[in-house]
Amino acid sequence: MSVEGAASRLGLTEYELRELVSGTAHSGVAERLGVSIKDMDDFFDGYVSPGMAEALDMPHSAAQSLRDIMDAAGAVGIIVGMCVYKPPAP
């Protein structure tokens, strides 16, 4: 599957997916998940904001514990999974 095809299935642009995989927060992804770019940047850096915990549908302490056991690539994987789980807006 091409990057363009994967991005389309996630409801993202190719640029947004490439930025996400590199660990860079993008407004399109943040908006889709209902969080701020700062929430995403913090998540990539190891901190779970209350807004990100809400987007994960987890208590803040559980979300932080989850983030504490993974590296930055794992955090990107969580965000990609959230894009899969949450359908794109019509």
N, C-alpha and C positions, 0 to 999 in steps of 0.2 A: 504494500500500500504506500502511496506517495504521501509526503508531508501534507500536501494540499488535501488529499482524501481524508487523512486522519484529522486534520483541522476541521474539515467540513463535518465529519461525524461528531466532533466535540462541540460544534456550534461556534467555533472560533475562526478567525482568519489565519492564514498561514503565518503571517507576521506575529500575531498574538501567540500562536503555539510555539514558534521558534524562540520568542522572548521568554515564555514560560519555562520551556525546557532548559534554557540557560540560567534560570533562577531570577529572572527579572519580572517584577510585577507590571501588569499592563492594565490600563483602565477598563478595557473591554472585558477582561477576565474578572476583575474585581467587581464590576457592575453586575455581571452575570451571576456571581456568587453572593451578591448583596453585602460586600465588605469594601473597605477602603483600600487604596493602594498601600497605605501605611500598614494596615492589618496584614496584607500579604507580605510586604517586606519584613515586618516583624516575625511573621511565621517562618519565612525563609531563614531568618537570623536566630531562630530558636525560641521566640516568645509568642505565646498564644494570647491574643487580645480577647476581651469578652465578645466582641463582634465576630471574631473568627470561631470561637467556641460555639456561638449560636449558629453560625453557618454550618459547622460540623454536626450540629444537633447533639452536643455533648455538654455535660457540666464543665465549667472552666478548668477545674482541677484535673479531670480525666483527660481533657484535650491537651493540657500542658504535659501531663505524664506521658501521653502518647508521643508528643513532639520531642520530649526529652530522650526517648529511646531510638530516635532515628537521625540520620544525617540529612544534609541539605537535599540530596537527591530523593530521599524518602519524602521530604516535605513537598517537593515538586510532584511526586507521585500521588500524594494525597490531593493536591489541587487538581491534577488531571482527573483523578477519580471523582472528585466533586463535580467537575464539568460533565463527566459521563452520567452521573447520577441525576443532576439537575438539567432538565431539558431546556434548550434555548428558548428565549422569549419569542413569541410569534412576530 
